[in-house]
Amino acid sequence: MNPRVIWAALAATAAIGLAACEKQGPVERAGEEVDEAVDTIKHGGEESTANKVDDALDEARDAVEDKTKN
């Protein structure tokens, strides 16, 4: 495989990863909550493990943001 193609793919992956780490605004969080609600309904009313992990990460992120603001 061409090394330029490999480096381009790695650069694109890194750019996407960095973009995903941006701070979420209220609209993104609301959309995430809607997605989680739909997923919960699909699983018969039980919250999936992935949703529980996402919620825990959101709470941790909020706690860090609160600490850095003060």
Sequence and secondary structure as in RCSB ss.txt:
>XXXX:A:sequence
MNPRVIWAALAATAAIGLAACEKQGPVERAGEEVDEAVDTIKHGGEESTANKVDDALDEARDAVEDKTKN
>XXXX:A:secstr
  HHHHHHHHHHHHHHHHHHTS   HHHHHHHHHHHHHHHHHTTT   HHHHHHHHHHHHHHHHHHHHH 
